[in-house]
Amino acid sequence: MRKYKPRTFVLEVVMVAVAIAFLFPVYALVTLAFKDPGQIANKPLSLPDPPSVGSFGEAWQSASLGSALLNSTLITVSSVLVLIVLGSLAAYFLARTATRLSYTLYILFLVGIILPFQLGMIPLYQMVNDLGLLGTYQGMILFYTGIQLPFTVFLYTGFIRSLPADYTNAALIDGASHLQAFAHVIFPLLRPITGTVLILNAVHIWNDFFTPLLYLGGSGRETVPVRVFAFVNEYTSNYGLVAAGLVLAALPILLLFLVLQRYVIRGFASGLKG
Amino acid sequence: MTVTAQAVRRDAVKAPRRRGGGIAPPWLFAVPALLIYVLVVLYPAFSGAGSAFTDWSGVGAQRSFVGLDNFQQLFHDDQALGALRNTLLLTVAIVVVQNGIGLLLALGVHTGIKSRMVLRVIFFAPVVVSPVMVSFLWKYVYNPAPDAGLNAALGAIGLGGLRQDWLGNPSIALWSVAFTVIWQCAGYSMVIFLAGLEGVPAELHESAMVDGAGTVARFRHITWPLLAPAVTINLMLSTVGGLTLFTQIIAMTNGGPGYATDTLSTVLYKQAFVFGKFGYSTAVALVLAIFVAAVSFIQIGYLRSRETAA
């Protein structure tokens, strides 16, 4: 089946052609970013000749991408860390206790997966406002922790159920506390699922738009998508500048993806295998 | 967010809960997560569902009970009804086309072609980029000028007659938005189908080939039934994604031209944060939530029966 036959070659040509068509928008954007206004007007689809990089510096400045990247990094890293710690702890209890309470709690967490967050959007906005957390990192971290917990708990619970219980029992009998047993015995065993949890949550939080727009708009702590939104709407007709800004803003996560592609793709697909 | 086949299957067979003679961990372990979950998700959702029956009109404002008034208004509001229709049309288009393309891509790269690993990375890459940026990228591609973006490309390959004002024409705009979502998410469907395809034992195909089964017959009788869990996940993910679509609309059309691309999510956002009608907005959100829940249950039920039958 895996032999390279003439049919395989035909398929190869078709798939590569599909990929080239698929990449057309990216080609249009990247070439745009390297053109000066004269070239944009006269040769919209050609390669930039000569390429000019002036738009990049200007876009970086105008969109304050440096500070936006810092904000996004801080919020994403903190939220994911909190999610991993709280999610795995809760899942450990839910997976290893066979009481009605633990079953009810598990179902309660699952409800959060299908509950669209729009339903609680306004009461939550008011609560965050009342707590004085609008425009703060803490507000965003609290939000992402809560909103992503159901999914995180769900992934961890499934994984822990498939682990044998003997390891922890041995540790507990040796006099370790539950927390020690969890930290030194269980948590290291969770590495594969922790990788999945980390990747899925990080990509979601890094790219989220709606809530940071509501909570961080105008605060100076805007994340990358919110800054890009404001930037593009301000410079709408300056195509070269907008394109350069979009390329710069997308670059960090794309580079990270290229470096970690195996893990990222496996993480997104792994739901299937658990 | 992502719902996995594991859940669907696990609940279906009611896996015996592990006691394992183990020493149960203390319930305190679940308390921090539970507190934050209740504070951020459950309480606001219940409070939101409650305010759908009030005339709440702004942060801190008093609200009084108005019964079903908001829902009556919703079903007489052309913008909201149009948004409901758009939401359903978008969802159907995205679910069908995104998963169709995702399946074809998966079948294409799950072969002996040399470029298969590179192609996977290329098709999946848009998934990790923010929908805001993908939307702006496509907003440029959809530039109405005849010599820019997609229109220029159509002109260059001799299809100049197909040039359109992709986002400005009310009868096309919705499909242009749908296509942007499909372009970004087809790679996600692809990797989920790929994971399913990798679980199909090669020996099954080999013995079927010995028996003289053709490509189509093998797909129908071997691959397709075994892909059931991947189909379940993909349908659920794309349905919920389509029903709650917001970012791409706000970034590309802001609901326009007119109300041609408004969805339930953009309407409830505008009602709340542009018009300050919080009660009405949460009523729209409740309708959306009921749709999402209903679709999730129907799909889980139907697809589960398909999986067990397979």
Contacts between the chains, C-beta under 8 A, distances in Angstrom:
chain1	res1	chain2	res2	distance
A	1	B	112	7.3
A	1	B	202	6.6
A	1	B	205	6.4
A	1	B	206	7.3
A	1	B	209	8.0
A	2	B	111	7.8
A	2	B	112	4.2
A	3	B	112	6.6
A	4	B	112	5.6
A	4	B	114	7.7
A	8	B	111	6.5
A	8	B	112	5.1
A	8	B	113	5.9
A	11	B	108	6.6
A	11	B	111	6.1
A	11	B	113	5.7
A	12	B	113	4.2
A	12	B	114	6.4
A	12	B	115	6.2
A	14	B	108	7.5
A	15	B	108	4.9
A	15	B	109	6.9
A	15	B	113	6.1
A	15	B	115	6.6
A	15	B	119	5.8
A	16	B	115	5.9
A	16	B	119	7.6
A	18	B	105	7.7
A	18	B	108	7.6
A	19	B	115	7.7
A	19	B	119	5.5
A	19	B	122	5.2
A	19	B	123	7.1
A	22	B	122	6.8
A	22	B	123	6.6
A	22	B	183	7.4
A	23	B	122	6.7
A	24	B	141	7.9
A	24	B	153	6.4
A	25	B	137	5.5
A	25	B	138	6.3
A	25	B	140	7.9
A	25	B	141	4.7
A	25	B	183	7.4
A	26	B	137	7.5
A	28	B	140	6.8
A	28	B	141	6.1
A	28	B	149	5.9
A	28	B	153	7.8
A	29	B	137	5.3
A	29	B	140	6.4
A	32	B	140	7.1
A	44	B	147	5.4
A	44	B	148	4.9
A	44	B	149	7.6
A	44	B	152	4.9
A	45	B	152	5.1
A	45	B	153	6.5
A	45	B	156	6.3
A	86	B	32	5.1
A	86	B	33	4.3
A	86	B	36	6.9
A	87	B	33	6.3
A	89	B	29	4.5
A	89	B	30	7.2
A	89	B	32	7.2
A	89	B	33	6.8
A	90	B	29	6.2
A	90	B	30	4.2
A	90	B	32	7.5
A	90	B	33	3.7
A	90	B	34	6.8
A	92	B	25	5.5
A	92	B	29	5.8
A	93	B	24	7.9
A	93	B	25	4.9
A	93	B	26	7.3
A	93	B	27	6.0
A	93	B	29	4.1
A	93	B	30	4.4
A	94	B	30	6.4
A	95	B	18	7.3
A	96	B	18	7.0
A	96	B	20	7.9
A	96	B	22	5.9
A	96	B	24	6.0
A	96	B	25	5.4
A	97	B	24	4.6
A	97	B	25	6.8
A	97	B	27	7.4
A	98	B	17	4.1
A	98	B	18	7.1
A	98	B	19	5.0
A	98	B	24	8.0
A	99	B	24	7.9
A	101	B	27	7.1
A	102	B	27	7.8
A	102	B	30	7.8
A	103	B	17	7.6
A	105	B	30	6.1
A	105	B	34	6.7
A	108	B	37	7.9
A	108	B	42	7.5
A	109	B	37	6.7
A	110	B	7	7.5
A	111	B	42	7.8
A	112	B	37	6.4
A	112	B	41	4.9
A	112	B	42	7.3
A	113	B	1	6.2
A	113	B	3	5.9
A	114	B	3	7.8
A	114	B	240	7.4
A	114	B	292	6.2
A	114	B	293	5.8
A	114	B	296	4.7
A	115	B	41	6.6
A	115	B	45	5.5
A	115	B	289	6.7
A	115	B	292	8.0
A	115	B	293	7.9
A	116	B	240	7.7
A	116	B	243	7.6
A	116	B	244	5.3
A	116	B	285	7.3
A	116	B	288	5.8
A	116	B	289	5.2
A	116	B	292	5.1
A	117	B	41	7.5
A	118	B	244	6.8
A	118	B	265	6.1
A	118	B	268	6.0
A	118	B	285	4.4
A	118	B	288	5.9
A	118	B	289	7.3
A	119	B	44	7.7
A	119	B	45	4.7
A	119	B	48	4.6
A	119	B	49	6.3
A	119	B	282	7.2
A	119	B	285	4.7
A	119	B	286	6.4
A	119	B	288	7.5
A	119	B	289	4.6
A	120	B	40	7.9
A	120	B	41	6.4
A	120	B	43	7.6
A	120	B	44	2.9
A	120	B	45	4.0
A	120	B	46	7.9
A	120	B	47	6.9
A	120	B	48	4.8
A	121	B	44	7.5
A	121	B	48	6.9
A	121	B	268	7.8
A	121	B	272	7.4
A	121	B	285	6.7
A	122	B	44	8.0
A	122	B	48	6.2
A	122	B	51	7.1
A	122	B	272	5.6
A	122	B	278	5.1
A	122	B	281	6.4
A	122	B	282	5.9
A	122	B	285	7.9
A	123	B	43	7.4
A	123	B	44	4.1
A	123	B	47	3.9
A	123	B	48	5.1
A	123	B	51	6.9
A	124	B	40	6.6
A	124	B	44	3.9
A	125	B	59	7.3
A	126	B	59	5.2
A	126	B	60	7.4
A	127	B	39	7.7
A	127	B	44	6.7
A	129	B	59	6.0
A	142	B	36	6.9
A	142	B	39	7.9
A	142	B	40	6.5
A	143	B	40	6.1
A	145	B	36	5.4
A	145	B	40	7.2
A	146	B	36	4.8
A	146	B	37	5.6
A	146	B	39	6.4
A	146	B	40	2.4
A	146	B	41	5.3
A	147	B	40	6.2
A	147	B	41	6.4
A	148	B	1	7.2
A	149	B	33	5.5
A	149	B	36	6.5
A	149	B	37	4.9
A	149	B	41	7.6
A	150	B	1	7.8
A	150	B	37	6.9
A	150	B	41	7.2
A	151	B	1	4.4
A	151	B	2	6.4
A	153	B	33	6.4
A	154	B	4	7.8
A	154	B	7	6.5
A	155	B	4	7.5
A	158	B	4	7.5
A	158	B	6	5.1
A	158	B	7	7.0
A	158	B	10	6.7
A	161	B	15	7.2
A	161	B	18	5.9
A	164	B	20	7.2
A	165	B	18	6.4
A	165	B	20	3.6
A	165	B	21	7.1
A	165	B	22	3.6
A	166	B	20	7.7
A	166	B	22	8.0
A	168	B	22	6.7
A	168	B	23	7.4
A	169	B	21	7.4
A	169	B	22	5.6
A	169	B	23	6.0
A	172	B	23	5.3
A	178	B	25	5.3
A	178	B	26	5.6
A	178	B	29	7.4
A	182	B	25	7.1
A	182	B	29	7.5
A	200	B	1	7.7
A	200	B	2	6.3
A	203	B	127	7.8
A	203	B	128	5.4
A	204	B	1	7.0
A	206	B	130	7.4
A	207	B	128	7.6
A	207	B	129	7.1
A	207	B	130	3.9
A	207	B	131	6.6
A	207	B	132	7.8
A	209	B	130	6.7
A	209	B	131	6.6
A	209	B	132	5.0
A	209	B	247	4.7
A	209	B	250	8.0
A	209	B	251	8.0
A	210	B	246	5.8
A	210	B	247	6.5
A	210	B	269	7.8
A	214	B	273	7.3
A	224	B	130	7.0
A	225	B	130	4.5
A	225	B	131	8.0
A	225	B	132	4.3
A	225	B	133	7.1
A	228	B	130	7.4
A	228	B	132	5.8
A	228	B	133	6.0
A	228	B	136	7.2
A	229	B	132	5.4
A	229	B	251	6.6
A	232	B	136	5.1
A	232	B	251	7.9
A	239	B	140	6.7
A	239	B	148	7.9
A	242	B	136	7.0
A	242	B	140	7.4
A	243	B	140	7.0
A	246	B	133	5.3
A	246	B	136	5.7
A	246	B	137	6.2
A	249	B	130	7.7
A	249	B	133	5.9
A	250	B	129	5.0
A	250	B	130	7.3
A	250	B	133	5.1
A	253	B	128	5.4
A	253	B	129	6.5
A	253	B	130	7.8
A	254	B	125	6.5
A	254	B	128	6.9
A	254	B	129	6.6
A	257	B	125	6.4
A	257	B	128	4.6
A	258	B	121	7.2
A	261	B	121	5.2
A	261	B	124	7.8
A	264	B	124	7.9
A	264	B	128	6.7
A	265	B	120	6.6
A	265	B	121	7.7
A	265	B	124	5.8
A	265	B	191	5.3
A	268	B	2	7.9
A	268	B	124	7.6
A	268	B	127	6.9
A	268	B	188	6.4
A	268	B	191	5.4
A	268	B	192	7.5
A	269	B	191	4.3
A	269	B	192	5.7
A	269	B	194	6.5
A	269	B	195	3.9
A	270	B	195	7.3
A	271	B	2	5.4
A	271	B	3	7.5
A	271	B	4	3.2
A	271	B	5	6.7
A	271	B	6	6.9
A	271	B	192	7.3
A	271	B	233	6.0
A	272	B	4	6.6
A	272	B	5	5.3
A	272	B	6	7.7
A	272	B	192	6.2
A	272	B	195	4.3
A	272	B	196	6.2
A	272	B	199	7.6
A	272	B	229	6.1
A	272	B	230	6.1
A	272	B	233	6.5
A	273	B	6	7.8
A	273	B	195	6.5
A	273	B	199	7.5
A	274	B	4	6.8
A	274	B	6	4.0
